[in-house]
């Protein structure tokens, strides 16, 4: 089965710290290839408690969109799990340049565990059956990238943490399924995250077949995502879903 599973839908520090939503990240499976995106705190636990179980030993790659803790807290544990403690040199680790080295988040002793470590930046990449590209650098305090996958004739895009800018529209045009990280219900000018109003503007301009909003901060949770989903679907007449922990969509 080809699918995307949202093991976690927490965004930003307070939802992550309190685990009001899981911060475990996203598992993508297509044909014989498995990729984990942004293994935040709890990723390893959620893989093992998932039903059916998701075995990190079957991963072909781990992609870190950026080094903030809610995205990277379990990245080292997942590298260990993917490589069976380093005894099986396998898989690819994709990380931005600033996630490595003295001020990075990848432990030095893990350097030789994956088959290779690839710097995530603007360009095209391949892992097994999956092709993806990074089309634009996000506006965020650390080096951050979104992902654009070509799967089964569809383009599935993940817009990771970023401030709003017009380049997002051209970067993700022709997207069939658009997944957006939306931390804030209302805009906070001093913090580089998309708010709900901006997310809806992006959706209306890109016009995907389906849009999924995830990575909720406190203000989004207080606004009750399930109520927002019902209201927005009626108003915009578009297929827009608000993700929940454990949500699975088939590709």
C-alpha positions in Angstrom: 0.0 0.0 0.0 1.2 3.5 -0.8 0.4 5.9 2.0 1.3 8.9 4.1 0.9 8.5 7.9 0.9 11.5 10.3 2.4 10.0 13.4 2.5 13.5 14.9 0.7 16.8 14.3 2.3 19.0 17.0 3.8 22.4 16.0 6.1 24.6 17.9 7.4 24.3 21.4 4.5 24.3 23.8 2.4 21.7 22.1 5.5 19.6 21.7 6.6 20.0 25.4 3.2 19.2 26.7 2.5 16.5 24.1 -1.0 17.9 23.5 -0.4 16.4 20.1 2.3 14.0 19.2 5.5 15.5 17.7 6.6 12.2 16.0 6.6 13.3 12.3 5.5 11.7 9.1 6.0 8.3 7.5 5.8 8.1 3.6 5.6 4.7 1.9 5.6 4.3 -1.9 6.1 1.0 -3.6 9.1 -0.6 -1.9 10.5 2.7 -0.5 9.9 4.1 3.0 10.9 7.7 4.1 10.5 9.3 7.5 10.1 13.1 7.5 11.0 15.2 10.5 11.4 12.7 13.4 10.6 14.9 16.3 10.3 13.8 19.9 8.4 10.5 20.2 9.1 9.3 16.6 10.7 6.0 17.6 7.9 5.3 20.2 5.2 6.1 17.7 6.7 3.8 15.1 6.7 0.9 17.5 3.2 1.6 18.8 1.6 2.2 15.4 -1.0 -0.3 14.2 0.1 -1.9 12.0 3.6 -1.4 13.4 6.0 0.7 11.3 9.5 -0.8 11.5 12.3 1.8 11.3 14.6 -1.0 10.1 12.6 -0.8 6.8 13.4 2.9 6.2 15.3 3.9 3.1 15.8 7.5 4.1 15.2 10.1 6.8 14.6 13.7 5.7 15.1 16.6 8.1 13.5 19.8 6.8 15.3 21.8 9.5 17.1 21.3 12.9 14.5 22.7 15.3 13.7 20.3 18.2 10.1 19.6 17.3 11.3 18.3 13.9 14.7 16.8 14.9 14.3 15.5 18.5 14.4 11.9 17.6 16.6 12.0 14.5 19.6 10.3 16.1 17.4 7.6 17.5 15.8 7.0 14.1 19.2 6.8 12.4 20.2 4.2 15.0 17.0 2.3 14.3 17.2 2.6 10.5 20.7 1.1 10.6 20.1 -1.4 13.4 22.5 0.3 15.8 25.0 0.9 13.0 25.5 -2.8 12.3 23.7 -2.5 8.9 25.1 0.4 6.9 22.0 1.4 5.0 19.7 4.3 4.2 20.2 8.0 3.3 20.1 10.9 5.8 19.0 14.1 4.1 19.7 17.2 6.3 20.4 20.9 5.7 24.0 21.9 6.1 23.5 23.7 9.4 22.1 20.5 10.9 25.7 19.0 10.8 28.9 20.0 12.6 29.5 21.7 15.9 26.2 23.6 15.9 24.1 20.8 14.3 21.9 18.1 15.7 23.4 15.0 14.3 25.7 13.2 16.7 29.2 12.7 15.4 29.4 9.0 16.2 26.5 8.4 13.8 28.3 9.9 10.8 29.2 6.5 9.3 25.9 4.7 10.1 23.8 5.6 7.0 24.9 4.5 3.6 25.3 8.2 2.9 24.4 11.7 4.2 23.2 14.1 1.6 22.9 17.9 2.1 19.3 19.0 1.6 19.2 22.2 -0.6 17.5 23.4 -3.7 17.7 20.6 -6.3 16.4 17.1 -7.3 16.9 13.9 -5.3 16.1 10.2 -5.5 15.6 7.4 -3.0 14.6 4.0 -4.5 11.1 4.4 -6.0 10.8 8.0 -4.9 11.8 11.2 -6.7 11.6 14.5 -4.9 12.8 18.1 -5.2 13.5 21.1 -3.1 12.3 24.1 -5.1 12.8 27.0 -2.7 14.4 27.9 0.6 11.9 28.8 3.3 11.9 31.9 5.5 12.7 30.6 8.9 15.4 31.3 11.6 17.4 28.2 10.6 18.0 26.7 7.2 14.7 25.1 6.2 13.3 23.5 3.1 10.0 22.1 1.8 9.6 19.0 -0.2 7.9 18.2 -3.5 7.4 14.5 -4.3 6.4 13.0 -7.6 4.4 9.8 -6.9 2.1 7.8 -9.1 1.6 10.7 -11.5 0.8 13.1 -8.6 2.8 15.9 -7.0 2.6 15.8 -3.2 4.1 18.8 -1.5 5.1 19.4 2.1 5.5 23.0 3.0 7.6 23.0 6.2 7.9 25.9 8.7 8.2 29.2 7.0 6.9 32.8 6.9 4.6 33.6 4.0 6.2 34.9 0.8 5.0 34.9 -2.8 7.7 32.5 -3.9 5.7 29.7 -2.2 3.0 29.9 -4.9 5.3 29.4 -7.8 7.4 26.8 -6.0 4.4 24.6 -5.3 2.3 25.2 -8.4 0.8 22.0 -10.1 0.6 20.3 -6.7 -2.1 17.7 -6.3 -1.9 17.1 -2.6 -0.6 20.1 -0.5 0.5 19.6 3.1 1.0 22.8 5.1 2.5 23.4 8.5 0.3 26.0 10.1 1.3 26.9 13.7 -0.8 30.0 14.3 -4.5 30.7 14.1 -3.7 34.5 13.7 -0.6 36.1 12.3 2.3 37.0 14.6 4.5 39.4 12.8 7.7 38.7 14.8 7.6 34.9 14.3 8.3 33.2 11.0 5.4 30.8 10.7 2.3 30.7 8.5 -1.0 31.5 10.0 -4.4 29.9 9.0 -5.4 32.9 6.8 -2.2 32.7 4.9 -2.5 29.0 4.5 -6.0 29.4 3.0 -4.6 32.0 0.6 -1.9 29.6 -0.5 -4.4 26.9 -1.1 -6.7 29.2 -3.1 -3.8 30.3 -5.3 -2.2 26.9 -5.9 -5.6 25.1 -6.2 -4.5 21.5 -5.2 -7.0 18.6 -5.4 -6.6 18.1 -1.7 -5.0 20.2 1.1 -4.0 19.0 4.6 -3.2 21.4 7.4 -1.0 20.1 10.2 1.7 21.1 12.7 -0.6 23.0 15.1 0.5 25.4 17.7 -1.5 26.3 20.8 -3.7 28.9 19.1 -4.7 26.4 16.4 -5.6 23.8 19.0 -7.7 26.3 21.0 -9.6 27.1 17.8 -10.5 23.4 17.6 -9.2 22.0 14.2 -12.2 19.7 13.7 -14.6 22.7 13.9 -12.4 24.8 11.6 -12.3 22.0 9.1 -16.1 21.8 8.9 -16.5 25.5 8.7 -13.8 26.1 6.0 -15.0 23.2 3.8 -18.5 24.7 3.7 -17.2 28.2 3.0 -14.6 27.4 0.4 -16.1 24.2 -1.1 -12.6 22.7 -1.2 -11.2 19.3 0.0 -9.3 20.7 3.0 -8.5 18.4 6.0 -7.0 19.2 9.4 -4.6 16.3 10.3 -4.8 14.3 13.5 -2.3 12.0 15.1 -2.4 8.6 13.4 -4.2 10.0 10.3 -3.4 8.0 7.2 -4.0 8.8 3.5 -3.6 6.5 0.6 -1.7 7.7 -2.5 
